Amino acid sequence: MRNAPGERRRWCPRHGRHCGAAARAPAAAIDASQSAGGTVQLAIGLLTASLDSPELLAWAAGALVPQDPEALGDLLAGLHVVSELLLHELHEATGQAPEATLQRLAILAETRPGGSPAG
């Protein structure tokens, strides 16, 4: 089955493939229902998608990232909160200072293939 041109597809976790058109809520509905918890959940969804596959991340970025600048700012704030929580959990589990963890991540990001274009 083929999608119509310009139609978004949704990811089907059960089958591990795209399975039909993705429903996208109108921007007004997203803005009205967006809360701090919702933005953190959205951030977690994007991070989880990035762990699965590049295809799922591409879909999630297209389907989940809000187009409204204010909602996008909320999403970035949610990503920041999730990052802070993960750093805290890593510190508790390993005893490594958050600063050292961030420095190691920055080095890994710079040295891996397809890393940051800076430098």
C-alpha positions as CSV (number, residue, x, y, z in Angstrom):
1,M,0.0,0.0,0.0
2,R,1.4,3.4,-1.0
3,N,0.8,6.7,0.7
4,A,-0.6,9.7,-1.2
5,P,2.1,12.3,-2.0
6,G,2.9,14.4,1.1
7,E,1.1,12.1,3.5
8,R,2.9,11.3,6.7
9,R,3.3,7.7,7.9
10,R,3.2,6.5,11.5
11,W,5.6,4.0,13.0
12,C,4.1,0.7,14.1
13,P,6.1,-0.5,17.1
14,R,4.5,-3.9,17.1
15,H,5.6,-4.7,13.5
16,G,8.7,-2.4,13.4
17,R,7.6,-0.6,10.3
18,H,5.5,2.2,9.0
19,C,1.8,1.3,9.0
20,G,-0.5,3.9,7.6
21,A,-1.0,7.6,7.8
22,A,0.0,9.4,11.0
23,A,-2.6,11.6,12.6
24,R,-1.4,15.0,13.6
25,A,-3.4,17.1,16.0
26,P,-4.2,20.7,14.9
27,A,-1.7,23.2,16.3
28,A,-4.4,24.9,18.4
29,A,-5.2,21.6,20.1
30,I,-1.5,21.0,20.8
31,D,-1.0,24.5,22.2
32,A,-4.0,24.3,24.5
33,S,-3.1,20.9,25.9
34,Q,0.7,21.3,26.2
35,S,1.9,21.1,29.8
36,A,5.3,20.7,31.5
37,G,4.6,16.9,31.9
38,G,3.5,16.7,28.3
39,T,6.7,18.4,27.0
40,V,8.9,16.1,29.1
41,Q,6.9,13.1,27.7
42,L,7.4,14.4,24.2
43,A,11.1,14.8,24.8
44,I,11.4,11.3,26.1
45,G,9.5,10.0,23.0
46,L,12.1,11.8,20.8
47,L,15.0,10.4,22.7
48,T,13.6,6.9,22.7
49,A,13.0,7.1,19.0
50,S,16.6,8.1,18.5
51,L,17.7,4.9,20.2
52,D,15.7,2.7,18.0
53,S,16.6,3.6,14.4
54,P,17.4,6.6,12.2
55,E,14.1,6.0,10.4
56,L,12.1,6.2,13.6
57,L,13.9,9.3,14.7
58,A,13.2,11.0,11.3
59,W,9.6,10.1,11.6
60,A,9.4,11.3,15.2
61,A,11.1,14.6,14.4
62,G,8.6,15.2,11.6
63,A,5.5,14.1,13.5
64,L,6.2,15.1,17.1
65,V,8.2,18.3,16.9
66,P,5.7,21.2,17.1
67,Q,5.8,23.9,14.4
68,D,4.8,26.7,16.8
69,P,7.9,28.6,18.2
70,E,6.5,28.7,21.7
71,A,5.7,25.0,21.7
72,L,9.2,24.2,20.3
73,G,10.7,26.2,23.1
74,D,8.7,24.1,25.6
75,L,10.0,21.0,23.9
76,L,13.6,22.2,24.2
77,A,12.9,22.9,27.9
78,G,11.6,19.4,28.2
79,L,14.7,18.0,26.6
80,H,16.8,20.0,29.1
81,V,14.8,18.6,32.1
82,V,15.3,15.0,30.8
83,S,19.0,15.6,30.3
84,E,19.4,16.9,33.8
85,L,17.5,13.9,35.2
86,L,19.7,11.5,33.2
87,L,22.9,13.2,34.4
88,H,21.7,12.9,38.0
89,E,20.9,9.2,37.5
90,L,24.3,8.6,35.9
91,H,26.0,10.4,38.8
92,E,24.1,8.3,41.3
93,A,24.9,5.0,39.4
94,T,28.6,5.7,38.6
95,G,29.7,8.3,41.0
96,Q,31.1,10.3,38.1
97,A,30.6,14.1,38.3
98,P,28.0,15.4,35.8
99,E,30.7,17.8,34.3
100,A,32.9,14.8,33.6
101,T,30.1,13.0,31.9
102,L,29.2,16.0,29.7
103,Q,32.9,16.4,28.8
104,R,33.1,12.8,27.8
105,L,29.9,13.0,25.7
106,A,31.3,16.1,24.0
107,I,34.5,14.3,23.1
108,L,32.5,11.3,21.8
109,A,30.3,13.5,19.7
110,E,33.3,15.2,18.1
111,T,35.2,12.1,17.3
112,R,32.6,9.7,16.1
113,P,31.8,9.4,12.4
114,G,29.1,11.8,11.3
115,G,29.8,13.9,14.4
116,S,29.5,17.6,14.9
117,P,30.6,19.7,11.9
118,A,32.5,22.1,14.2
119,G,36.3,22.1,13.9
